[in-house]
Amino acid sequence: MLNLFNTSIAFLLDPLSFFFVFTILLISLASAIYSVGYLQGEYSLRKRLYGWVLFAAFIVSMLFVVTVNNALIFLISWEAMSLLSYFLVIFDQKNEKSISAGIIYLVMTHIGTAFIIASFLIMYKYSGSFDFAAIKAACQNIPVFTKNLVFIFLLIGFGTKAGIVPLHIWLPYAHPQAPSHISSLMSGVMIKTAIYGIIRFIIFILGIESLWWGNLILIIAIISCLVGVIYALMEHDLKKLLAYHSVENIGIILLGIGASMVFIKLKLTVLAVLALSVGLYHLINHAIFKGLLFLCAGSVYKATGTGDMEKFGGLIKKMPQTALAFLFGAMAISALPPLNGFVSEWLTLQVFFIGAFSVSSGLKIFFAICASLLALTGGLAASCFVKAFGITFLAMPRSAKAKEAVEAGLSMKIGMFFLAFFTVVFGLGAAVVFKILAKVSQSVLAGELAPINFSLNNFTINIQEGNFVYLSVPQIALILAIILLITATLIYLFTGKVKKYGTWNCGYYKLTPRNEYTATAFSKPFRIAFGFFLKPYRKTEKLRESFYHVKTFKYETHTTSIFQEYIYKPILAFTFGSARFIRKIQPGSIHLYIAYIFATIVALIVLIKIF
């Protein structure tokens, strides 16, 4: 324990902190190995050293955030993490988009920090201390209205960093502009520190005061799931597509946490532990497969010089190992067995199915809606990654850079396959992983867990008589392998040797990249289906040689960002309008300023006389 400015700096050694430390270090190790090859040739030695110093400091700041035991030191660490990540976002300072993204991120993160500070000051008023234990003890005496206010402030503050809708506006700008190994850290673990804040300060310290707290988080979570995946389907920039999927997966994580809060208030302790464990499981799973996907996207960007999927194609022949690693990540995020994403999403569905049998009629319907919308999200995510993998790696190259692409360097491949390996480990080893996470959840909730029977290959969680969760991922993997083997054998027996035929070309005598299915074409049915939300519009431009002959035809299609258009633009317009008004009443005249002071004094005297 250290002492700084009369403030104790103690480090937490509880299971929740250890879990987040492990998650941070796991993704950081892969990103560090990857960065050696990624930065090589792109920047000077001096710039690379500067980047590695920022990288190391960024990791240390995140470790402090999840381990300190003092609210004041937590805020200092939180601010350090935010500033260091800002400098990493603008690492490529010659790129104007990086600077613009950095500014948006800096503004939004400090708005969130302001709400966190306000909530901490309110809790300090009742505790007289910044120590977590003292704050937790004092929270029992905080009035209900004040407690509700603290909850809202904490949710806004941490929700901004997590990227929940509608506070996600910074995320699709900042993540794509940062170097790819930094994007994997920001999306994989930095936004998860906000989840740590929600668990630590709302569930563990503040305590669940009302049922509507959990319901509100569930509503926000399911909206974030749908908004994130729908916008991802519309994106053609690979890194921006992945950034929107971070919004979606933060929603899935919060579904587990929100359900846990509901069960805590209803005193369903076993279900509360199950739900929180599921949320933590998806948290580390998302860190693994999203970190992997950002590293793969960085390899593609380095090889082609662009993130536009419409300029990719055919990269599976040029970059087969990167394609394989990306396929692991795409299957995991699409919740396909036997990889890790399948386990946590399947268990999340089980939380709502089993929970529906234990709650009142109104909550039954709500839980059913959450489960159905989560299933819809999973289907849309799978569609999105069919597009991402197919348009990027299959067919023919659509640009000269794609034709000339070469495989990623050794360190980059090591970083990618390191995380790809863990997508398998955390899928096949679900029983072992879940057993550890159940202990983490119990430490947070301080509740007793009903008997859980674990084995290496499967586990059964007894919730109540007649309701249980059973899962054996190795058995699923074995069944899938047997099905594939039987299918391949039957094909060989009935068709003989493999025969090669030309690809069906829809009547064209020769296929070219111009005939290929595009990302725009793939997303069009979804753009039509969700037109009520996306509000699509298009622009066409014809250049004619004569009235009857068109030389070129330009077609553009866009969607409307309703949050930017109807929330943030009006706020910015009001802010700048207010600034212009204030500028008018500050013309620089000393006489006018003296008049302002005199008027203020008179107004204060009048108020004193009245009150």
N, C-alpha and C positions, 0 to 999 in steps of 0.2 A: 504493500500500500504506500502510495506517495501522498505528499501534502503540498498543494499549490494554491496560493492566495486563500489560505484557510479553508480550502475545499479538498475533501478526501478523494483520492483517485483509487478506487478499488476495482478489481477485475472480477467479473462474474465467472464462476466455474460450474454453472448448472448445465444440464443436458441441452437446453434450448440454445444457449450460446455455443456450446461445442458443435451442435448440428450446423449452425450457420458458419462457424469457423471452417468446418470440414468442407462445406459447399463452396465457400469462397476460395479456399486453397486448391480444391480440385480443379475448378475452372481456370484459376490463375496459373496453375502449373501448365495446363495445355496451351493457354494463350501465350505464356512466356516462351515456351519451346517454339511455338508457331511464329512468334514475332521475329525471331532471329533471321529466318528466311524471308519473311514478308517485307521487312524494312530494308533488307539488303538490295542495293541497286536503286532504291527509290529515293533515299535521302543520304546526305553526307554523314560521315562518322560522327561529327559533332551533333547533328540533328538526331541521330539514332541514340546517342548517349543521353541527350536531353529527354527523349521519349522514354527510355528505360528508367530514368530517374523518376519521371512523372508516374510511370506505370507502377513502380515499386511503392512510391508514396501513396498512390491511389489504393493499392491493396492494403497497406498498413492502416489507412484511414477507415476503410470498411471493417477491418478486424477490430479497430477501436470501437466503432459504432455498435457492434454486436457483443462486446465484452465488458465495456465500462459499466460501473454500478452507481453512477452519479449523473443526474439530469443535466447539470451544467457542462460537464466534460462530454456528455453525449452530444450536446448542441455544438460544441467546438469541433468534435470529430465529424459530426454531420455536415457542418459548414466546410470543413477541410475537404471532405469527400466530394461535396458539390463543386467547389472551386477547382479541385484537381481534375475532376471529370470534365469541367468546362474547358480547361486548357487542353485536354486531350481531344475534345470535340473539334477545337479550332487548331489542331496540330498542323494541318495543312493550311497555313495562313494565306497562301496565294489563291486559294479557292474561296471566292466570294460566298458560295453557298455554305461553306463551313462556318464562316464568320456570322452569317445570318442565322444559321441553326444554333450556333453558340449563344447568341443574344437571346433568342426565344427560350432556350433551355435555362439560361441564367435568370431571366425574369420569372419564369414559371417556378423554378426551384426555390427562389427566394420568397415568392408568394406563399408556397407551401411551408417554408421555414418560419415565416411570420406567424402562421396559425399554430405551429408546434410550440413556438416560444410563448404565445399567448396562453396555450393550454398548460404549459409548465409553470408559468407565473401564477395562474389560478391555483394550481395544486400546491405551489410553494406557499401561497397565502395561508393554506390550512395546515400544512406540515411544518413550515418554518425550516425546511431542510431540502436539499437537492438529492439526498440519499434515497435510492429506490425503496428500501425497506421502510423508511420513515414516511415516504409518500404513500406507499401501499396501506400502511396503518391509518394514516390520516384520511384516506379516501372513504373510509367507512362512515365518517362524520360529515362528508360534503353533502349539502342539500341536493335534492333530486334535480331541480331545475339547473343548478350549477353543474351537476354531474353530466346532465344531458348536453349542456353547452360544451363542456370539456370533450365529450365524445365526438361531437360534430367537428370541433377544431382539430382534434387528432385525426379524424377520418379525412378531412380536407388536406391537412398537412402531409400525412403519409400517403394519402391517395394521389396527390400530385406527383410525388416521386415514383409511385408504383405505376402511374399511367392509366388510372381508371377513367372511364368515360364520365363526364366530359372534360376531365383535367388532363387528357392524354395528348393535347395538341402539340406539345414539344417533342414527343417521342418519335414520330415518323420523320422529323427533321434532324434530330440530333444523332440518333443511332446510325443512319446511313452515311452521315458525313464523317464520323469518326473512323480512324483506321480499323480494319476488320477485327484485329485481336482485341481492340478496345470495345468495339461493338459487342463482341462475345461476352466481355466482362460486364458491360453496362446492362445488356439485356439478360445475361445469364445470372448475375449476382447483385449488381448495384440496385436494381429496382426491387430485388427481394429484401434488401435492408428495410424497405418500407413495410413489407409484410412482417418482418421482425418487430418493427415499431408498433404495428397494430396488435400483434400477439402480446408483446411485452407490456405495453402501456394501457391497452384497452381491456384485454382479457385478464392478464396477470395482476396488474397494479390497480387499475380503476375498478375492475369488477363489472359484471354485466348487470346493469340496473333495470333495464326494461326489455321486453320481448321485441319491441320494434327496432332495437339496435341491430339484432341479427337479421330481421326481415329486410331492413334497409340495405344492409351489406349484400344480401342475396339478390335484391332487385338490381343494385348497381353491378353486381357480378355478372348476372345473366345478360344485362344490357351490354356490358363490356365484351362478353363473349361474342355476341352477335355482331356488334358494330365492328369489332376488330377483324373478324373473319370475313365479313362482307367487304370492307374496304381493302383487305388483303387480296381478295379475288379480283378486284379492279386494278390492282397495281401491276405495272410492268417493270418497275425497277426492283431487282431481286432483293436488295438490302432493305428497301422500304417495305416490300411485301413481308419480309421477316419481322420488321419492326411492328407492323400492325398485328402480326400473330402474337407478339408479346402482350399487346392489349388483351387479345383473346385469352391467352393462357393465364394472365393475372386474374382474369375473371373466373377461370376454372379453379384456381387456387383459392380465391375468395369464396367460392361456393362451399368448399369444405369448411373454411373458417367461419363463414356466416351460419352454416348449419350447426356447427359446434356451439356457437353463441346461443342459438335458439334452444338447443338441447340442454345447455347449462341452465338457462332460465327455467326450463321445464323440469329441471332436476333429473334428466335422463343421462346419468353420468357415463354409462358405457357407450351410448351413442355419441356423446360429446367427445369422448376420447377417440372413438373410431373416426368421426368427421374431421377432427383436428389432425389426426395421423394421416388421413387421406390428403388433406390440404398440404401438409408438409411433404408427403410423398411426391405429389405433383410438382411441388416447388423445386425439389432437387432434380426430378426428371426433366422439367423444363429447362433448368440450368444446364443440364448435360446436352440435350438434343438441340436447344437453341444456340448454345455456345458452339456446338459442332456445325450447325447450318451457317452461322455467320463466318466461321473459319473457311468453310467450303466456298461461300459466296466471295470471300476475300481472295481465294485462289483463282476463281473465275475472273474476278475483276483485274487481278494482277496480270493474268494471261491475255485478256482481251482489251483492257483499258476502259471498260464501260460496265455499267450495271444494268443496261437496257436489255431485257430478255429478247426483244425483237431483233437484236443484232447478234444473238448467240446461235445455237443450233449445231448439231454434229459434234459437240464437245466430248461425248463419250468415247470417241475414237482418238481424240487428241489428249484427253485427260481422264483415262479410265479409272484411275485410283481415286481421284477427286469425285468422279461420278458415283463410285461405289460408296464412298463415305457420305456423300450427300443423300444417297438412297437410304442409308441407315437412318439418317436424321429425318428424312421425309416420312419414312414408315413409322418412326417413333412418334413424331408430332401428329401423324394421322391416326394414332391409336390402333395400329395394326399389331396383332400378336406375332411373335412372343416378346416384342420389345417393350421398353419401360413405360412409354406413354400409354400403351393399352392398359397396363395394370392400374395405374392411378386414375385414369378416366373411368374404367370399369368399376372400380371401387367407389368412385364419386357417385356414379349412378346407383350403386347398391345402397349408399347412405340415404339417398332420397327415397328409394323403394322401401327399405326397411323402416325408415323414419316415418313414412306415411302411415304405417300401421300403429304408430305409437303416439300420434298427435291428434288434435281435434279436427273436425270436418273442414273448417276453413283452411287450416294448414295442410290438410291432405291434398286439397285442390292446388294450393300454392306449390307444394313439393312436386306434384305430378307435372305442373307446368314447367318447373325448373328442370326436371329430368328430361322432359320432351325437348325443351329448347337446347339442353346440353347435347342430346343426341343429334339434333339438327346441326349444331355447331360442329360436331365431329364429322358429319357427312360433308359439310361445306369445306372444312379444313382438308379432308382427303381430296376433294375436287381441286382445291387450290394447289396442292402439291403434285397432283397429276400434271397440272399446267406448268408449275415451276420446273419439275424435272423433265417433262417431255419437251417443252419449248427450249429449255437450256441445253439439254444433252443429246436429244434425239434428232432425227432428220438430217438436213444438210446445213452447212454453215451459211449464215445470212450476211456475213461481213468478211472483209479481208482479214481483220484481226482474229475472227473466229477460225478462219482457215489456217492461220499461222500460230494458233495457240499451242503452248507446250505444257507438259505436266508440271505441277508444283514441285518445289525443292524438297529435300529430305526432311528438314526440320518442320516444314509446313505439313507434310504428310504424317509425320509422327504426332503432331498436335491434333490433327483431325482423327486419326485412327485410335488415338488414346481415348477420346470421348466416344467414338463409335463403339469401342469395346465396352464402355460402361452402359451404353444403351441396352446391350445384351445382358450384362451382369445384373443391372437393376430390374430387368424383366424376368430372367430365369431365377434370380435370387430373391423374389418378392417376399417369401416367407421370412427370410432372415432380416431383410431390410425393414419390413413392417413391424417385426418384433422390436427392433431398436426404436423405431418412430413411435410406437405405442408407449414406450418408456419416457420418451421426450414429452409426449402429450400429457402423460400422467403427472410429470413434474410440473407442468404448467397449470393443470387443473386441480392438482392435489386430490384427485379422486381415486376410487378403487375400481379396478377393471375386473369384469367377470372373467371366468376361466377362458383362456385362449390356448388351444392345442396347436402347437407348431411342429412342423417337421421340415426337413430340408427341401422337399419337393412340393409340399402343399400346406395350407393352413385352413383351419376352420375357426371362425369367431362366433361363439355362441352369444347372441344378443338377448334373446329370451326364448322361451319354449316355442318351438315351431319356426323361429326366425334365426337364420345363421348365414354367414358369408363363407363360401368355399371357393378356393382358387388353387389351381395347380398349373402354372405356366409351363414347366417342363413337359407335362402331359400334353398340353396344347401344342407345344413345339413338336413333340414326337408325332402327334396325330397329323399335323400339317406336313411333316417330312414324309410320313407314310403315304399320304394322299398324293403328294408330288411324285414320289417314286412309282406308285401304281399308275398314275396318269402317264408318266414318261414311258413306262414299260409297255402299256397298252398301245400308245402311239407308235412305238417302235415295232411291236408285233404285228399291228394291222396295216401299217404303211411301209414297213421295211426301212430301208436306208433313208436318211434325211434328204429331201430334194429341195433345191433352191429355185425359187421363181421370182420374177420381177415384181416389185411393189405395185399394187393396184393404183393406177394413175388417173382414174376418172376420165379416161378417154384421151388424155394428153399423150402425144408421142414421145415427149421428153420432159421429165420433171426438172424444175429449177427451184431455187430458194423462194422465188416469187409465187410458186404454187403451193407453198407449205401452209399448214394450219398455223395461225398466229396466236399470240396471247390475247390480242384484241378480239379475235373471232371466238376463242375459247370462252372468254368471260361474257360475251354478249347475252347468252340466255339468262345468266345471273343478273346482268345489268337490267334486262327487261323485267325479270321476276321481282327484283327489289327496286324498281323504278320509283315507287312511291317514296322511298327513303333516299335513294341516290340522286334523284332528279337529274337524269342524264340530258345532255344536249350535244349537238354536233355542229361542225363547221365544214362547209364544202367550198372549194375554189377551183374554177375551171379556167384554163388558159387556152384560148381558141386560136387556131391558125386561120379559120374562116367560120362562117356561120354554121357550116355542116361538119367541120372537122375540129375535134378537141385534141390539143397537143398534150396537155397534162391535166390530171385531175387530182386534187389534194383533198383528202378526207381526214377530219379529226373528230374524235369523240371524247367527251369529258364528263365527269360527274361533279356534282356540287357537294362541297364539304359543308354540311348543314351546321356543324358546330362552329366552324370558322365564320360562316356567312351570317348566322343568326345570333351568335353569342359573342364571339371575340371581336368581330368587326364593329358592332355597335358599341362595345365597351371601349375599344380604341378610339372610335369617333368621339365619344363623350369625353374621354381623357384629353385628347388633343384639343377639342373644343373648349374645355375648361382651362387648359393651359393658355390658349389664345386670349380668353377673357381675362385671365389673371395678368397676362402680359400688358393688356390695355390699361389696367388700373395701376400699373407700375411703370410710369413713363420716365422716371428718373428725376422728378421734381422734388426737392427737399421741402418746399412749402406744402406740397400735397401730402407728403409723408407726415409732417407735423400735424396737419389737419386730421389725418387718420388717427394719430395718437390721441389728439384732443377728443375726437369723437368716441374713441374707445373708453377713455377715462370717464367721460360724461355717462356713457352707457353703463359702466360698472357702478358708478355712484347711484344711478337710478335703480339698478338691480338690487343693490345693498339696501336702499330705502324700502323697496317693495318687500323683500324677503327678510 
